[in-house]
Amino acid sequence: MATKLALAQRLKKNLGELLDSSSRVPKSDYEELFSGLNETLEEYLDPRSISDIYKATIFGANAHKGQKRKSGEDYIYHPVAVARILGEMRMDSRTIMAAILHDVVEDTDTTVKQLEKKFGRDIAHLVDGVSKISHLEQTSRKHAEAASFRKMFIATADDIRVIIIKLADRLHNMYTLDSLDRERQNRISRQTLDIYAPMAYRLGMYDLALELEDLGFRQLYPWRHNILSRGLQTTSNARKRLVRRACKQINDALDSDDVKVEIEQKSLYSIYRTMERSGISLNDIKDIYSIRIITRTRQQCYESLGIAHEVFRPLPGNFKDYIAIPKTNGYQSLHTIVVGPNGQAIQIHIQTRAMHVVAKTGVASLDVPDETATADGLSSKHLAHEWVSGVVESHKLSDTTGEFMEHLKTDLFPEEVYVFTPKGDIRRLPLGATALDFAYLVHTDVGNESIGAIINDQPVPLHEKLDNGDRIEIKTRKPANPNISWLDFVVTSRARVAIRHHFSVQRKRQAQQFGKKLLYTALRNLGHKRLRIPEREKNRLLELLGINSWDTLLSDIGSGARLPLLVARQLTNLTSSDASPADTAPANLTIEGTESLVVTHARCCHPVPGDKIFGIYVAGKGLVVHRNQCTDVDATSQPLENCVHLNWSKNMVGTYEVVLVAEIADKPGILSRVSGIIAHHDSNINDITMTTESPGAARLTILLHVLDRQHLSRIIRELESESTVFRVSRQ
């Protein structure tokens, strides 16, 4: 086998032949990059692995030959730089190879199959997962980026290394922003701060996250970055001296070679966010510096905590044990705040060396001892995989890329609360999570069938917020269904996606059923006498319309995407059926009251059961029901195919909004009397406004719920019988 030196010399010779002599980047820069990668790899990889990496480098250089980056350097410079970043993280050789090849599918003619044949399925999968979906036609850059994120998370669910490569790729892109125009620099930096840095935090990769934040902050707000950096140098010296004094006192008290005590400084971006969020100045921030104690064993962590509390008085209510109950990204440490010299509050973080490594590198950590596993036996990689799997589940249930990105951003900023199942297992949820969020965390079916909860042996509603240490049990019932109002109080993306998915499926089902009724009504009005449409005719129509299934066509009709009369005409034109012009009045479609997700009641006239009604097809809303007396929409002026005659079913259920306008005497207690009459008839008032018309007279506009026209008439009659009410009318 060739030695490492021989391999490096061969790589240098081959790359020298491949690199473009017209490159604006000095040859010395390339030599420094490749020699730096070589030195990094030789520190921890064997010659065979390094040889494989060199083969991938030659392949990548060949694939990218002739391509330049905006900076003028040969394209291969970027993937090799990404590989070096991963090498410094001590990633395995297959990840390094995938990093070197990560752009060949996206930016060259190389295919995933070619990569799989030459380098193996795992590398092909990693490269494909990192590649953007640039070949798809997207309506906007925003949608294209969202689609690429969805694709990346699906690949990451199979192999966490996909997202690690993507983060290293983004880090090097942030290093080389200067060659781009200002608009692209700001867009990439904003995305880095909003998504990539929080993603690194979520995976426990704190060092990488801090670097991404600093680069993004410096690019987006250079003036603020410089002012804050200079301000720290001039205003925090005294504070730093106090923390250094406290650090020495704790170190002297510990008196152990196994324990290391050091000072840490809060990042500039974190300081800036604190100032922005709290509206305070730099001088008012008390935790710029903190003390970190690093021990050899978990037991020493707790012993060090006791000694620190002996040296300095702890502030009550400020102790957190993230060793017993780690954060969702696997971070483990003891956190406490003590009153240090001169009354200065000082944060202290205590963790083992292994925990410290995991805290810095997260899922990129290799060969981490078992002591960093959580109380339930899960490592940071397991916890990261759980999170990614949850994001992928959101992808499967999300109807749009925009919805997916909304849920992803929600999941990237978790302040946590820890609760217990009836069996005593720990579950982690975002701060502000409710009992219903917990139900959906257990299982989607449990969430959908929830009717209440029991927290600490007390029955509570589903919107009850959870506190640390709560023991929670969910009460379910079949068949119970989600309520659309649940979206007003759940906070987890898992719950929001599941609820929206339920209503999306229900809407499609309702649209299919309603579309069938609409189509058959239109066919009858065209004289189509048969109740069954032969499969042959269905297939011919589907082929004509370019639709895959009959259910999809019915759903399109029911949701208003296609007009039933036009589809009915197309169907009758395709067949020599026994259709004949109808010689009777047009058939009316019956509204059952079960089509709430595909039928909208117009807010301009507020129809209620008992009113004479008609329907208008509106794009994006489906069928909109109006009263015949509607002053905003005239049925006779509508195109025939855009309008449908409607009837109410005799078995309508539920309540319906209606607006009443009452002219009243402006006297004390009038609002109470009007509200009492409406309440007496079991009707709810949603909104009520009062305007003065003239001295002694006023107008009430009341939005209320009624069962039907008869219910409304009874309310109006009793209101008109009140001596202080002059006139009542429907709006």
N, C-alpha and C positions, 0 to 999 in steps of 0.2 A: 504493500500500500504506500502511496506517495506520502511524503512528510508534509507537515503544515506549511513549511517554507516553500517547498516545491509547488504546492497547490497555489499559494499566493502569487508566486512568480508567473505561473501559467495563466492565472486569471488576469494579472496585469498586462501580459502580452496580448491575450485575446481581446481584452477590452480596448487596448490601445488601437487595435485594428478596426474596432467597431465604432468608437467615438468619432464624432464629426470634427474634422480639423477646423471648420469654420465657426465652432462654438465660441460665444463671447465670454465663456467662463474659463479662467486660466487653468492650464493642465494641472498645476499644483493643487488646485481645489479638489479636482477629481482624485488625485493620488491620496490626498489627506482623507477624503471620504472613504475610499475603498480600503486604505490601510487601517483607518479607524474601525471600520466594520470588521476587518480581519482580526485586529487585536482584541476586539470585544468578543468575537466568536471563539477565539482560541483560549479564552479564559475559562470556558465551561463546556465546550463541545468537542467531540472526538473528531479525528481527521475524516472519517467516512461521512459524517453529517456535514462537515464543512465542505467537503467535495460536492455533495448534493446541492448545497446552497450555491456554490460557484457555478454549477451546471445551470441552475435556475437563473442566475445572474446573466450568463451568456445568452440564454434563451430570451430573457426579457430585453436585453440590449439589442438583439437581432430583431425582435418583434417591434420595438420602438424606434428602430434605426431611421434617421431622417426627421424624427419628430422633435420639436423644441417646446420648452415651456415658455411662458410669457417673459421670464427672466433671461431667456436666451440660452440656457443650458440644455444639454441633451436630456431627453425625457427620463432616461434611466436613472439620472441623478436623484429624482424624487423617490421612486420605489426603494432604491438602495438606502436613502436617508431614513425612510420609514422602517426598513429592516434594521438599521442601526439602533433606532429608538427602541424597537422590540428586543434587540439583542441586549441592550442595557437593562431591560426588564428581566433578562434571562429566560426569554421564551424559548420553546423547543424549536428544533431545526425545521419542522414542517410548517410552523407558523412563520418563521423567517422566510422560507421559500415562497409561501403564499403572499407575504408582504411584497416581495420583489416582483411577483407576477400579478399583483392585485389590479393593475390597470390594463392588462393585455386584452382582456375580453371586451372591456368598455371602449378602448381607444385604438385597437388594432383589429386585424382580420382574424385573429386567433379565436377559436371557439372553445366552449367549455369541454366538448368531447375531445378535442385535441389535447387540452391540458390533462384531462383524466387519463388518456392513453399514455402520455409521456411521464406524468408525475404522480398519478394516483387519484382515486376518487376524493380523498379527503381534501387535498389541495384544490382540486377543481371546485369542490363545494364551498371552500373558504373564499376563493376568488369570485365565484358567482354571487355569493351572499353580499360581498362588499360592493360589487358592480352596481351602478345606478341603472334605472330602467329608462335609459335615454332613447331607446328605439321605439318606445310607445308614443303615440300621439296624445299629448296631454293638453288640457284646456289652458293651463297656465304653469309657470315655474313652480308655484306653490303646490299644485296638485302633483306635479312630477316629483318634487322632493318628498312629499308625503307618501307617494307610491313606493319610492325607493326605500324609505324608512320601514314601511310595512314588509317589503321583501327582505330587508336586512334582518329584521326581528324574527321572521320565520326561519331564516337560515341560522340565526343565533340560537334558537330553541334547540337545534340539533347539535350545535358546536359553539360554545361561548367565545371561542377565539375569533369568530367573525367580527364581533363588536370591538374586541381589543385591537384588531388590525385597523378598523375604521377610526377608532380614537387616535391611534398613532398617526394615521394618515391625516386626520384633521390637525393634529399638533404640528406636523411639518408644514402643512398648508398655511397655518398661522405664522410660522417662521418666515414664510416667503411671500407675504401679502404685498410687499412694496411694489412689485411689478404690475399689480392690477390697478384699474381705475378706482377712484374714490368710492363710487356707488357700490361696486362689488366688494371692496374692502369692508365697508360698513355692513353690507348684507351678510357676508360670511362671519364677521365678528359678532353681529347680533345673534345669528343662529348658534354660534359657538357658546355664547353666554346663556341663551335660552334653552338649548337642548344638549349640546355635546358636553359641556362642563357639568351640568346636573346629572347627565347620564353617567359620567365617570364617577361622580360622588355616589350615585345609586348603586354602582358596582363596587364601591369601596376603594376606588383608585384615587386616593386623595392627592397624591403628589401630581399626577397627571391633571386632575381637575383644577388644582391651584394654578398650574402653569397655563392651562387653557384660559382660566379666568383672567389672569394677569395680562396675557397677550390680547384678549378681547377687550378688556377695560382700557388698556393703553391705546388700542387702535380707535375705539369708539369715542373715548373721552380723553384725548392726550393732555389737554390743559388741566383737567381735574386730576389726572394721574400724576402729573408733575407737581402740582400744588400740594397734593396730599403726601407725596413722597418727600418733598422738602419739609413739609410741616411735621412729619414724623421725626425727621432728623433733628429738628430744633426744639420741639415741645415735649418730647417724651423721654428725654435723658434722665430727668429726676425720677420719673415713674419707673424707668428701667432699673435705676440704682436701688429703689425700694424692693423690687422683685428679685434683684440679684442678692440683696441682703437676706431676704426670706429664703431664697434658694440655698444659700450657704448654711443658714440655721437648720433647715430640714436635713441637708446633707450631713451635717455634723451629728445630728441626732440619730440618723439612720446608721452611720458608721459601719458601712458594709461595702466590700468590693463587688458584691453581686448586684448592687443597686446603683443606677446612674441617675443623677438629677440634673436637669438642664432647663434653660429658658426657651420658650417659643414665642414668636411674634405672630399676631393675627395678620392675614393677608390684606393687601391694600383694597382689593375689591370687597372683601368682607367688611372692612372698616367703612368703606364708602356706602355699602348697602345699609349698614346700621345707621349711619348719619342721615341717609335719605329717608329711611323708613321711620326713624324716630324724630327727625327734625332737630337733631342736636349737633353741636360742634365737635371737632376733634378732641378738644380739651375735656369734653364731658364723657368720653368713652373710657370706661374703667378697665376693660379687659383686653387692651392691646397686647399686653404681655401675660403669659401664663407659665406655670411650672409643670414640666412633665417628668414623672418618675418612672423609670423602666427597670423592671425586676427580672429575675431569672425564672421564678415560679409564680403560679396563681396565688398560692398561700402568702407569698411575700407581698403581693399587691395589697391584701387586706391588712397585713402587719404594718406596711408602710403608711396606709391610711390612718391607722390608729396612732402612729407616731406623729404624723403631720397634724392630727387633731390635738395631740398633746402639746405640740410646739405653738400652734396658733388656734384660736377659738373658731370653730366652724360656724358659718351662718346657717341658722335653722331653715329647713325646707329646700336646701340647695345641694343635696346629695343624690346622685344617680348611679345605680349599679348596672352598667352595661356589660358587665362580665356575666352575671347571673342571667340577665335578660338582654342580649345584644340587640343592636339596631337591625333594621331590616336588611342592611347590606353586609351584615356580619361584623361590624365594628364592635370591638370590646374594650372597655376601659372603665375605671372608677372615676367619677367626676365629683368634685367637691369645691366649695368656695369658702375660704377662710379669711379672717380679719388679720392682715399682715401688719408690718411696721407702719407706724403713724396712722393706723386705722384704715389702711388701704385694702380694699377687697381684692383677693387674688384667687384666680382659678387654678386648681391642681388636677391634672389628669394622671392616672396611674394604670400601667399595663405591663404585661410581660414583653420580652423581646420579640417573641413570635407574634403576639397581638399587634405590636408596633409595626412589624413587617407587613402584616395583613392590612393594617390601617392605612399604610402608605401605598400598597400596590393592589390590594383587593383581589379580584378574580385572577389577576396576572401572577399572583404568588405561586411559587412552585415548591413542592416538598415541605409544606408547613406542618409542624407537629400537631398531633391530635389535641393538644391542650387548647387550641383555638377553636375547637368545635363548640357549638352552642350547647345549652343545657339539654336540648332535645336531640343532640348528636348531629347537627347540621353545620357544615362548613360555609364559608362565604360563597364558595362556588355553588353549593346547593341552594343557598338563599337567592343568589343571583339568577340561577336557573328557574326558581319559583317565580321570580318577578318577570323574567322574560316570557315564561309560559303564560303568565297572566296577561301580558301585553299582546301575545299572539292570540289568546282567546278573545281579547277585545277586537283584534283585527278581524277575526272570523265573524263576529257578531255586528261589527260596525258596517253601516250601509254606505258610508262615504269616507274618502280619505281625510276630509276635513274633520269628521267626527273622530276618526282614529287619532289624529294629531291632538285634538282637544283632550282625549283621554290620556294620551302619552304624557302631555305636559302636566296634567293633574297628578300623575303617578310619579313625576320626577321631583316633586317637592314635598315629601312626606315628613311632617312633624308627628311623632308617633304616640300612640296610646297602646298599652298592653292589657289585654283582658284574658280571662280563662274560660275554657269550655267546661261543661258539667263534669268532665272526666279529669279536669285539672291541667289540660294542655294549654300552652301559651299561644295566643294569636295576636299578631301585630296589625294595627290599623292606623290610618292617619288621624291626627288630632282633629276632633270635631265629628268623628264617625258616629253613626247611629246604630241602634239595634238592628235595623234593616241592612245596613252595610255588613254587619257581622253575619247575618243570615245568608247574604249572597256570597260571602267569603267561604262559608261552609259548603254551599252548593247552590247552583242556579235554581234548581227545583225547590230547595228549601226557601230561598228568597221569594220565588214566585208564589209559593203557597203559604207565606207568612200571614198570621193574623194578630200577632202580639208577641211579647217577650217577657221573660222573668229575669230580672237583674237582682242579684243578691237576695233571692227568695221573695222579691216583691214584683207583682205584675206591673208592666209599664207598656206604653204605646210604642209602636215601631219607630217613631221619630225621636225617641229618647236618646240623648247623647251619652256616649260611654266615657267612663273615667278609668284611670289606671287601677288595676286590681279588681275590676268588676268581674263577677262570675255570671255568665249569661247563658240562658237557654231560650230557644226559639219555639214558639207555639205555631203549629201549622194545621191546615185543614184542606182537604180535597173535596170538591174542586174550588180552590181559591185562586184568584187572578190578581196580577199587579194592578195598581191604580196609577193613572197618569200623574196624579199629584205627588207620588213618591219621588219624582224627579226634583221636587222642590227642596227636599231635605237630605237625600243621600249625597255623600261626598266622594266615594270611591268610584274609579272608572269601571271597575268590575260590576258594581251594582247599576250604574247608569247605562252601561252597554247592554246588560241583560234586560233591563226594563224597556229600553228603546227597541231592542231586538224583539221582545215579546209583542209589542204593539206594531212593529213592522210586519211580523208574521201574521198577526191578527188582521192588519189592514189589507195585506195581500189576499188573505182568505175571504174577507168581506168583499174586496174588490172583485174577486172571481165570482162569488155568488151573486153579487149585484149586477156584474157585467152580463152574466147569463140571463138574468131577468130583463135587462135593458135590450139585449140582442133579440130575445124571443118576442118581446113586445114590438120592436121595430119590424121584425119579420111578419108578425101578424098584421101590422098596419100596411105592409106591402102586399098582403094577400097570400102569404106563405102559410098553407093550411097544415103542414106536417108538424108534429111535435118533436120529431127526432131528425137531426141532421146526419146523413150518412158520413162515415169516416172518409170516404173518397172525396166528398165535397169539402170536408174540413181540411184535408191535406192539400187540396188544390188552392184553397184560399190562403192557407199558411204559406205555401210556396210563393204565391203572388205577393203577399205582404212581407215576405222575408222574416217570418217569425218561427221559432223552434217548436212551440207547443200551443195547444188549444187553450190551456190554462193561462198562458201568458197573454194570449189575445183577449180572453175574458177579463183578465186583470187590467189590461190597458183600457178596455171599455169602461169597466167599473170605476177606475180612478180618473177618468176623463181624458186620458191620453189619446183615445180614438172615439169618434162619434158613432154610436150604435146604428144610426140610420144609414150612414155611408158604408159601414161594414156589411149591413144587411143587404144593401143594393149590390155590393160587390159579390156577395154570396149568391144572390138570385141570378146575377148575370153569368155566373160560372156554370149554372146548371139549368137543364130543361125541366125544372120542377113544375109542380102543379100550382105555382104561384099565379095569382091573378089580382088585378086592382081591387082593393078593398071597397065594398059598397056600403059600409057602415061607418059610423063615427070612429075616429081614432081610438084605439084602446088606451086606457089610462094605466100607468104604472103605479103599483101600490107601495107606499113607504111603510115599512114594518117597524121602524124604530131601532132595528139591530144593526143599521148601517152607519153608525155614528162616526166611524173613521174614514168613510168614503163619501158621505153625504153631509153637506154643510147647510145650516139654516142661515139665510141672509140676515145680516145685522141691520140692514137698512129698513126692513119691514117686520122682522121677528115673527115668522109664521108659527102658529101653534096648532095642534090637532083640532080639527073642526073648521079651520080656514080653508077656503078654496085656493088651491096652490098649483104652481107649475114649476118646472126645473130648467135651469140653464147650465150648459156645460162650460166650465171655466178651466183653462189650462192650469195645472198644479193644484187645483182644489177639487176636481171632479164635478159632481152634480151639486149645484147650489139651488136650494129651494126658496122660492119667493111667494108671497101672497099675490093673488090675482089683482088686488088693489094697490100693489106696490107702485109708489110714485117715481121710483128711481129706474125701474126696469119694466118695459112694456113687452108682454109676450107676443103681441101681434106684429111687433117690429123686428122680431128675431128671425134669423134664417130657420127654415123648417127643420133642418138636420141638427140645429143647435138647441132645440127646445123640445121638451117632453111634457105631456099632460100627466099630472100626478093625483093620486088619492091617498088619504091617510088610512092605515089599517084600523080596524075596529078594536084591536088589542094593543094599542100604543101604550108604552110604559115610560116612566121617567118624567122629568120636568123640563120646561122650555122657557127660555128667556123672553120677556115682553117688556115694552116700555110704555108707561102711562104718563100722561101729562095732566095734572090737576090744577085748576085755577081755584085759589082758596082765599079766605079772609086772613090777613096777617095778624093773628091774635096769639097770645101766649097759650101754649099747650097744644097747638094745632098739629105739630109734627107727631106728638105722642098719640093723639087720637087717630090720625091717619095710619101710623105704624100699627096701632092696636087692632084696627079693622083688618088690615092685611094679615097680621099674625093670627087673628081669630079664624081666618079661612085657611090656615096651615100653608101659608106661602112665605117664602124667604125673600127679604129685600137685599139685593146685592149692592145697590148704590142709590143714593138719593141726594138731589141737589135742589136748592131753593134760591130763586131770584125774585127781587122786588119789581113788580110791574108798575105800580102806582101807590100813592099813600093808602095804606089799609088793605092792599091786595098783593098777592104773590103767586108765583108759579112753582109747582113742584114737578120735577122730572124724576120718575121712580123706575128703576130697573129691578124687576122681580121675577120669580119663577112661578109658573102655573102648570097644571096638569094638562089642560085643554081649553078650548074656547068657552065651554060652559063654566068651568072653574073661574076663568077670567071675568065672565059676565056677572057672576055672583059678587065678585069683589067690587066691580065697577058700580053695580046697583047699590051696594051698601055704602060705598064712598059717597055716591050722589045723594043718599038719604041724609047725610050729615049736613047740618044747617050751615056750617062754615065752609063747605065745599060747594063752589058754584057750578063747576063743570069738570067732567073727566073724559078724556079721549085717548085712543091709542096713537102712538107716534107712527 
